[in-house]
Amino acid sequence: MLEGSKMKLPEKWKRYFGGLYSSVWSVVLGFAIGSIAITAAGADPIAAYSALIDGAFGSPYKLSETLAKTSPFMLSGLGFAAGFKAGFWNVGTEGQILLGAIFAIWGGINFTYLPSILHIPLVCLLGFIAAGVWSMIFGVLKARFGINEIITTLLTNYIIFWLAHYLVHWPWDDPHVHRPQTFPIADSAYFPILIPGTKLHIGIVLGVFCAFLLYLFFKKTVLGYNIRSVGLSPDAAKYGGINVVKMIIIATFISGGLSGLGGVGEVSGYHHFLEDYMTEGYGFVGIAAAMLGRNNPLGIILSSLFFGFLWSGSQYMVRGANLPVGVIKFFVGIMILTSLTGPIIEMLKRGLYRVRRKQTG
């Protein structure tokens, strides 16, 4: 609609562009702070960022690595967003990715007689269900007993880590290699490669598909609407006849399952085995991607691509800008932290807007 010479946007588009505005500024803030750190280390920020871009997009192979790293961030970000829609802060995505990887290994080395057309869906299903059930436990604890999910999901990451450590070093340890890692999975459990000669597998397609599916689920289905209602106001949802406990449990199962698929992709698509620290940090980056994408499944596609770009390209900043590894890790950490400031920036923007309206009468 037009009012004078100005066009009025629908309210939902105003909210979308407002969130996009704050996300962009949080990224700009991260690069600004990163520039200060890089300068303090005696390097040129322009050279460092040039190396970052070249390392992520400088060749077809580098681009394929960026997209391959994007996949687990996208799936864990979608997992966090699915729980967040029901008011569940799932900070256990780190462990759920690893749990999905563990069950992908188990399925990949125990069902070797299956053809790929059955073996690949099986390992995906195993990883999804295992991580989903694990996450659902904490949904029950929150919904039934009011136990804070941030504490339970965060602390239980260590349970999964030490379980994986035990499996890697003892029962599943491959004696044919000189470093602790599990037996490799069967070829029939390998994800198809999209570009020959690279490690870009269908995990990225799976992530994008899940993002659109999750978007439609929350926007177009009654169950998705009920889950969002619980996240906005549990009391109002209960008053409206919605089973709050059931909605939280369903949301937490989906949340963990999507994160588990990220671990399946790392095993079946990228490494084909499991070793210590293989997925370290992926879950927390996924949370940052969800927050930067405003917990919108479609926004998470872009934000996870941004973090894939950072994760892959930052490795080239050592040679391209002569930066110490510690400074690069600091830079990546700053970018993750500033990605969480979007809501603060939006709040400040609204505050300034109100002040200006009062001043102009």
Summary of the structure (lengths in Angstrom):
residues: 361
radius of gyration: 21.7
end to end distance: 25.2
largest distance: 77.0
contacts: 1341
relative contact order: 0.20
helix: 76%
strand: 3%
